[in-house]
Amino acid sequence: MSAEKKDYLLVDENGQGKPDKPWIFRTYAGHTNAKASNELYRKNLSKGQTGLSIAFDLPTQCGYSSDHEVSRPEIGKVGVPINSLEDFRILFDQIPIEEMNTSMTINGTSMWLLSLYVALAEERGVPLEKLNGTTQNDLIKEYLARGTYIYPPKDSMKIIVDMYEYCLHNIPKWNPSNICSYHLQEAGATPVQELSFALATAIAVLDAIKERNCFTADEFEQCVGRISFFVNAGIRFVEEMCKMRAFTEMWEEITRERYGVKNAKYRVFRYGVQVNSLGLTEEQPENNAWRILIEALGVTLSRNARCRALQLPAWNEALSLPRPWDQQWSLRLQQVLAYETDLLEYPDIFEGSKVIESKVKALKEEAKLEIQKILDMGGALVAIENGYMKSQLVKSQTERLSKINSNELVIVGKNKWTDGIKSPLMTDSDGGIFKVDPKSAEQTLGVLAEAKTRRNAELAKKSLEDLKQAAKEGKNLMPYSIACAKALVTTGEWADALREVYGEYNPPTGVEGQKLFLSDDKVATVRGKVDAFTKAHGHRPKIVVGKPGLDGHSNGAEMIAVSAKHSGFDVIYSGIRLSPEEIVQSAVEENANVIGLSILSGSHKEIAKQLFDELAHYKANIPVVIGGIIPESDFEELKKMGIREIFTPKDYDLMSIMNKIIDIISTEPVLV
């Protein structure tokens, strides 16, 4: 082999040299209860997974214990339920946490889950400096896209800074927060918005740390080095790869120029990825496997912008939670890419490409303008409070759906080439979907009850009082939270203690002023029916769009609210986390003609029953429709309860949805 050729290889044809190490292989996992999740983690690690990525259930994420009324429909549905240190003992049984790189997708209660991890380590005699991992802890994106916030922005930022201060001095290998643009793209963000909103969030965190003045100059540089990112990679993989190169270059510039970081290793853009779930389709779901592979290329092909950890969704995530086999398939895809191809043997294969350089330059220029706009209005926290960032995401999502509805944006199997053979992947006895056994919640509730009975009640009470007093005095809350963890305080008790001090927060919905970019015959048909209804009844049709339970993924509800307004409906949409009682009460008080529920957490049957119980209580005859990730096997039961129409991800045609809704209320006038 010539010397010239060797210059372009990390390893030659005789195996000389050293290829790059592969990224960390993860699967995002957790379900049912701590025992079942522990078994799943140990099996995945035995199959070659090299890190843990923990999914927590919605009550844990939103700061409720499993025995709270609002928690019951959600226990173990989208992740593992964690109430106290006892659950962590079970969850990490036979797993050496000192050897793990553990990622926790947790935000509003991130301090609490990290405190439980610290308490477990100290109980096992594991030195804290050996703990390695990340708490997501990005509350700004929660206000924008995912909805598991609890406290107001400034108080949430104070908690984040507390964790940075504690971790740098006690758990130096831990990333206290992870700037997570993944959910921004899931909420409709463009590459420029993902770049700018994520970097504006990182600036907000670092500015808050600087304001605390809790580090020396050297320590602050180390703190900058602990900031990591979690990004999304969509189907336009060339653009996505350019986005990642722009991220690395812009982070280098921000850390060097804005914060004066001298040590180059602390200016490195460190990121993990889950590739896009937004584009996965319920229709022809087998196509999702190829989408996932293509999206993975965007964050692995470019060596200079390659991810440090990668987790892939499963082919059936538009249908339900993935089963263990589905997760194994996604893991094997990563392993084939890393070990069977020659991807890791070359320097950056895009270096010097004029096309790539031009695209990266354009993305950086647009993102810098957007960041400056946010900074000029006072920074990311202000842009949350005034609704700017949220409204921009809703606008982008609206534009995206408008393009899908008009066929300007082609989605194979959804709006083009829709005829196909039924997927054999769906012919298993379980229909290709995963369902949590409702009886499994009893184990979680049993562990919780036993922990409450066994603990020292006075010590638990004192620990909570100390936590509240520390919050009132503005002290660092980590030591007090760890004391609560050791006293077997529960998730809900910890969160409620801080609710008493900080209160709860309800951000703007971002729906006001948005509009669809549709004006075809379907729109005219629906508007004609709306006009006819208005003439017949003396008022426009009115819909209450309800987002019940703890599921904070509000994209669907927001798009229905925008579509209903576009069609001529009066719309009542108050945001997320409403109880069935609040939704029905609003519908009765507003004389609504229809209630539309949006549920993606798998709790549709339980919540639907609660809602119909409330309608019976009010003696209200209001039609109810429902949308979300709902298996066909549940349709019959939902319709027997009284659900008039069911919409799932395959129902992308917004005007067809509105047409069905106006037909329902036109043929059956409401009597309240």
TORPA-298556 format. One line per field, with one value per residue (C-alpha): residue number from 1; x, y, z. Coordinates in steps of 0.2 Angstrom, whole numbers. Each point is the difference from the previous one (the first is absolute). Example, Ala and Ser with C-alpha at 12.3 -4.5 7.8 and 13.67 -1.06 7.14 Angstrom:
REM residues 2
i: [1|2]
east: [62|6]
north: [-22|17]
up: [39|-3]
This chain:
REM residues 672
i: [1|2|3|4|5|6|7|8|9|10|11|12|13|14|15|16|17|18|19|20|21|22|23|24|25|26|27|28|29|30|31|32|33|34|35|36|37|38|39|40|41|42|43|44|45|46|47|48|49|50|51|52|53|54|55|56|57|58|59|60|61|62|63|64|65|66|67|68|69|70|71|72|73|74|75|76|77|78|79|80|81|82|83|84|85|86|87|88|89|90|91|92|93|94|95|96|97|98|99|100|101|102|103|104|105|106|107|108|109|110|111|112|113|114|115|116|117|118|119|120|121|122|123|124|125|126|127|128|129|130|131|132|133|134|135|136|137|138|139|140|141|142|143|144|145|146|147|148|149|150|151|152|153|154|155|156|157|158|159|160|161|162|163|164|165|166|167|168|169|170|171|172|173|174|175|176|177|178|179|180|181|182|183|184|185|186|187|188|189|190|191|192|193|194|195|196|197|198|199|200|201|202|203|204|205|206|207|208|209|210|211|212|213|214|215|216|217|218|219|220|221|222|223|224|225|226|227|228|229|230|231|232|233|234|235|236|237|238|239|240|241|242|243|244|245|246|247|248|249|250|251|252|253|254|255|256|257|258|259|260|261|262|263|264|265|266|267|268|269|270|271|272|273|274|275|276|277|278|279|280|281|282|283|284|285|286|287|288|289|290|291|292|293|294|295|296|297|298|299|300|301|302|303|304|305|306|307|308|309|310|311|312|313|314|315|316|317|318|319|320|321|322|323|324|325|326|327|328|329|330|331|332|333|334|335|336|337|338|339|340|341|342|343|344|345|346|347|348|349|350|351|352|353|354|355|356|357|358|359|360|361|362|363|364|365|366|367|368|369|370|371|372|373|374|375|376|377|378|379|380|381|382|383|384|385|386|387|388|389|390|391|392|393|394|395|396|397|398|399|400|401|402|403|404|405|406|407|408|409|410|411|412|413|414|415|416|417|418|419|420|421|422|423|424|425|426|427|428|429|430|431|432|433|434|435|436|437|438|439|440|441|442|443|444|445|446|447|448|449|450|451|452|453|454|455|456|457|458|459|460|461|462|463|464|465|466|467|468|469|470|471|472|473|474|475|476|477|478|479|480|481|482|483|484|485|486|487|488|489|490|491|492|493|494|495|496|497|498|499|500|501|502|503|504|505|506|507|508|509|510|511|512|513|514|515|516|517|518|519|520|521|522|523|524|525|526|527|528|529|530|531|532|533|534|535|536|537|538|539|540|541|542|543|544|545|546|547|548|549|550|551|552|553|554|555|556|557|558|559|560|561|562|563|564|565|566|567|568|569|570|571|572|573|574|575|576|577|578|579|580|581|582|583|584|585|586|587|588|589|590|591|592|593|594|595|596|597|598|599|600|601|602|603|604|605|606|607|608|609|610|611|612|613|614|615|616|617|618|619|620|621|622|623|624|625|626|627|628|629|630|631|632|633|634|635|636|637|638|639|640|641|642|643|644|645|646|647|648|649|650|651|652|653|654|655|656|657|658|659|660|661|662|663|664|665|666|667|668|669|670|671|672]
east: [0|7|4|-13|-14|5|-3|-18|-2|0|4|8|-5|11|-9|14|-4|-15|-18|-11|-10|-18|-13|-9|-14|-16|-18|-13|-9|-10|-18|-12|9|18|1|-5|11|15|-2|-1|16|10|-6|5|17|3|-4|13|-8|14|-10|-17|-13|-14|-18|-11|-19|-10|-4|19|4|-14|4|-14|1|-9|-14|-6|-16|7|13|-11|-3|18|10|14|-8|14|15|4|-9|12|-7|14|18|-8|-5|18|7|-11|3|19|1|15|5|17|-4|18|3|-15|-3|-17|-12|-16|-13|-7|-3|-11|5|18|7|-10|5|18|-1|-7|15|12|-9|1|18|4|-10|11|16|3|11|-10|14|-2|-18|-1|-16|-13|-16|-9|-6|-4|-16|0|-4|-13|-9|1|-3|-2|-9|7|5|-6|7|1|15|11|-2|3|16|5|-2|11|14|-1|4|14|8|-2|5|16|6|-7|-4|13|-5|-18|-9|-12|-11|-1|-6|-13|-5|-7|-17|0|1|-13|-11|4|16|10|19|3|-13|8|17|-5|-12|12|15|-11|-4|18|4|-14|7|18|-5|-10|15|11|-12|0|19|3|15|18|5|8|-16|-11|9|-2|-19|-1|8|-14|-13|-6|-14|-13|-5|-12|5|-14|-2|9|16|12|-8|0|18|4|-11|12|15|-7|-4|18|7|-12|3|18|-3|-12|11|16|-7|-14|7|18|3|19|1|-5|-6|-14|-6|-4|-18|-5|-16|-11|-14|-17|-5|-17|-16|-11|2|-4|-17|-14|-3|12|10|14|6|5|15|8|-4|9|15|1|-2|14|12|-3|9|13|7|9|15|2|-19|-3|-11|7|-15|-15|-17|-12|-19|-8|-10|-16|1|-14|-11|5|15|13|1|17|2|-3|14|12|-3|5|15|6|-2|13|11|0|4|14|8|-3|2|17|-8|11|16|1|2|-14|-5|-9|15|2|-17|-6|-18|1|10|-13|-15|9|4|-18|-7|12|-4|-19|2|11|-13|-14|11|3|-18|-3|14|-6|-17|9|5|-8|-10|-8|-3|-10|-10|-5|-5|12|9|-15|-10|14|0|-19|2|13|-10|-15|10|7|-18|-7|14|-5|-18|3|12|14|10|0|-2|1|-14|-10|-4|8|2|-13|-5|10|0|-4|16|4|8|-18|-6|8|-13|3|-3|18|-3|4|-12|3|-10|-11|3|18|-4|-4|18|5|-14|5|19|-6|-12|14|13|-12|-4|18|8|3|-15|8|16|-9|-11|15|10|-15|-1|19|-2|-14|10|15|-10|-7|18|7|12|7|-14|11|6|-18|-7|13|-6|-18|5|9|-16|-10|-10|-10|0|-17|5|17|-9|-14|12|7|-17|-4|15|1|-18|-4|1|-11|9|-9|-7|7|-16|-7|3|5|-8|1|6|-14|-14|-5|-17|0|2|-15|-10|3|-3|-16|-6|5|-9|-16|2|2|-16|-10|5|4|18|16|4|11|13|9|17|6|17|-4|12|18|5|8|3|-12|4|-16|-11|7|-2|-18|-3|8|-10|-16|2|5|-16|-11|-2|1|14|3|18|8|16|5|-3|-18|-11|-15|-10|8|-3|-19|-3|8|-11|-16|4|4|-15|12|-6|14|15|16|12|19|9|16|6|-11|-12|-14|-12|2|-2|-14|-10|4|-6|-17|-2|1|-12|-12|2|-4|-14|8|-2|15|8|18|14|17|17|17|11|-15|1|-14|-3|-7|-12|-15|2|1|-15|-10|4|-7|15|-7|15|19|14|18|16|-5|-14|11|-13|-5|-15|-7|1|-9|-13|-4|-2|-11|-11|-1|-7|-11|-10|-1|-4|7|-12|9]
north: [0|17|13|12|-13|-3|19|-3|-15|-3|-18|-8|-16|-11|7|11|16|2|4|11|-7|-2|11|-6|-11|3|-4|11|-12|-2|-6|-9|1|0|-19|-2|15|-7|-17|9|11|-16|-9|15|2|-19|3|13|16|11|13|2|13|0|4|5|0|16|1|-1|13|12|-2|-12|-16|-15|0|18|0|8|-13|-16|-1|4|-12|-8|4|10|-4|-7|7|6|5|-2|-7|-17|0|5|-15|-11|9|-1|-17|-10|15|8|18|5|-8|7|16|3|12|6|8|10|19|7|-13|-2|6|-13|-14|4|1|-17|-6|8|-8|-17|2|6|-15|-12|8|7|15|14|5|-17|5|3|6|14|7|8|15|12|9|12|-13|-7|16|0|-18|-14|7|-8|16|4|16|18|3|10|-13|-14|8|3|-19|-4|12|-9|-16|7|6|-16|-11|8|-1|-17|-10|7|-12|4|11|10|5|-5|13|-9|6|-18|5|17|-9|-12|16|6|10|3|-3|18|0|-15|8|17|-6|-13|12|14|-12|-5|19|2|-14|7|18|-6|-10|16|10|-12|3|-17|-6|6|4|-18|-8|10|-7|-17|4|5|-16|-10|7|-13|1|-13|3|-6|-7|1|-8|14|-8|12|15|-8|-4|18|5|-10|7|18|-5|-5|16|11|-8|3|18|3|-8|9|17|2|-9|1|-19|-3|-19|-7|-17|10|8|-16|-2|-17|-7|-15|-4|-8|1|7|-8|14|-7|-18|-6|-11|-4|-13|0|-11|15|8|-12|8|17|-3|-7|15|12|-8|4|18|-1|-13|3|16|-4|18|1|-18|-3|-8|-10|-6|-7|-5|-1|-16|-3|-1|16|8|-14|-3|-2|-12|-18|-7|-8|17|8|-14|3|18|-4|-12|13|11|-15|-4|18|1|-17|-6|15|10|16|2|-3|17|18|12|-4|16|11|13|-3|17|-6|-5|16|11|-8|0|19|4|-10|9|17|-2|-8|14|13|-10|-2|19|3|-10|8|17|-4|-5|-18|-17|2|16|-8|-14|12|11|-15|4|-17|-10|10|-3|-18|-2|11|-12|-15|7|4|-18|-8|12|-6|-18|3|9|-14|13|-11|-18|-13|-18|-10|14|13|-9|-19|-4|-17|-14|-18|-1|0|-18|8|4|-18|-6|-5|17|9|7|12|0|2|2|-12|10|-12|5|16|-9|-5|18|5|-14|5|19|-5|-11|13|13|-13|-4|17|11|12|14|-1|1|15|9|-3|8|15|3|-1|13|12|-2|5|15|6|-3|-14|-13|-14|-15|-5|2|-10|-14|0|-2|-15|-9|3|-9|16|-3|9|8|6|8|9|6|7|11|4|8|12|2|-3|-8|8|0|7|7|-13|9|-4|18|9|-16|-6|-14|3|-10|7|-15|-8|-9|16|7|-15|1|18|-2|-12|11|15|-12|-4|18|5|-15|3|19|-3|-7|-18|-1|-13|-3|-7|-9|-7|-10|-10|3|-2|16|-3|13|1|-10|11|16|-5|-5|17|9|-10|2|19|-1|-9|13|-8|9|-9|-1|-7|3|-10|-16|-10|3|-12|-8|10|16|-4|-5|15|12|-9|2|18|5|-9|-10|-11|-13|-5|-5|-10|-2|-14|-8|-9|-16|5|4|-13|5|18|-2|-9|14|13|-9|-2|19|3|-11|10|16|-9|7|-8|6|-10|-5|-4|-6|0|-7|-16|-12|-18|-6|-14|14|8|-11|2|19|1|-10|13|13|7|6|0|-6|8|-7|6|-6|13|14|8|14|5|-17|-1|17|-7|-15|11|12|-14|-8|16|5|-16|-1|17|2|0|7]
up: [0|-5|14|-9|3|18|3|-3|12|19|-3|-16|-9|11|16|4|10|12|-6|10|15|-3|8|16|-5|9|-1|9|12|15|3|11|17|7|0|-18|-6|10|-9|-17|4|4|-16|-11|8|-3|-19|-2|6|8|10|8|-6|13|-4|15|0|0|19|3|-13|6|19|6|10|-8|13|-5|-9|-15|-1|-1|-19|-4|12|-10|-17|-8|11|17|16|13|17|13|2|2|-19|-4|10|-11|-16|1|8|-6|-11|5|-1|2|-17|-9|-10|5|-9|9|-11|15|1|13|13|-6|17|8|-11|1|19|0|-10|12|15|-9|-4|18|7|-11|5|-18|0|-9|-11|-9|-5|-18|-10|-3|6|-14|11|-15|6|-14|-13|13|-1|-19|-5|13|14|16|8|18|6|-8|-11|12|14|-12|-6|18|3|-16|7|17|-9|-10|16|10|-14|-5|18|4|-16|-13|-14|1|-13|11|-15|-18|-12|-9|-17|-5|6|-9|-17|6|3|-18|2|-16|1|3|14|7|0|6|14|7|0|7|14|3|1|13|11|-1|3|16|6|-3|10|14|1|8|-10|-2|-18|-2|7|-11|-15|7|2|-18|-5|9|-10|-13|-13|-6|-18|-13|-17|-13|-17|-10|5|-10|8|17|-1|-5|15|11|-7|3|18|3|-8|8|18|-3|-4|14|14|-6|-4|12|15|-3|2|-4|2|-17|8|9|-16|-8|-6|9|-5|-1|-12|-2|-18|-5|6|-7|-18|5|-8|6|-18|-8|16|-7|-10|17|2|-16|6|17|-9|-12|15|9|-14|3|17|-4|-17|4|12|5|5|6|15|16|4|-11|3|-13|0|-5|-16|9|11|-10|7|18|11|-8|6|5|-17|-9|11|-4|-18|2|10|-13|-13|9|3|-19|-4|12|-2|-17|-10|-2|7|15|-11|-8|4|-4|-17|-3|4|-14|-8|-7|1|18|5|-9|9|17|-3|-4|15|12|-7|2|17|6|-5|10|15|0|-1|15|10|-5|8|16|-3|-1|17|-6|-17|9|11|-14|-11|-14|-2|3|-14|-12|2|-2|-16|-7|5|-9|-15|-1|2|-13|-12|4|-3|-17|-5|-1|12|-5|14|-8|4|8|-14|-14|-5|13|-7|6|7|18|11|6|15|6|0|16|14|8|-16|0|15|18|14|19|11|10|15|0|8|16|3|-2|13|11|1|3|14|8|-1|9|13|3|0|15|-2|11|-10|-16|6|7|-17|-9|11|-1|-19|0|11|-11|-15|9|5|-18|6|-12|1|-4|17|7|-14|3|18|-5|-12|15|11|-13|-5|-16|-16|3|17|-6|-15|11|13|-14|-7|17|-2|-19|-6|-17|-17|-16|-15|-16|-12|-15|-10|-1|-16|-10|-16|-12|-18|-8|-11|-11|-3|16|10|-10|3|19|1|-9|13|14|-8|-2|19|5|-10|8|18|1|5|-7|5|16|4|16|-4|16|4|16|11|1|-18|-5|-19|-6|-18|-5|11|-7|-18|3|9|-15|-13|9|0|-18|-4|9|17|17|9|19|3|17|-2|8|16|2|10|-8|12|-5|-19|3|11|-13|-14|10|5|-18|-7|-11|-15|1|11|-9|11|-4|9|-5|16|-2|13|-12|8|18|-4|-12|14|12|-12|-4|19|1|-14|9|16|-10|-10|-15|-17|-9|-14|3|-13|4|-8|4|-1|2|-5|-11|12|12|-12|4|19|-2|-12|13|13|-12|-10|-16|-11|2|-8|-1|-8|-17|0|-6|-11|12|-10|-1|19|1|-13|11|16|-8|-7|18|8|-15|0|19|8|18|15|16]
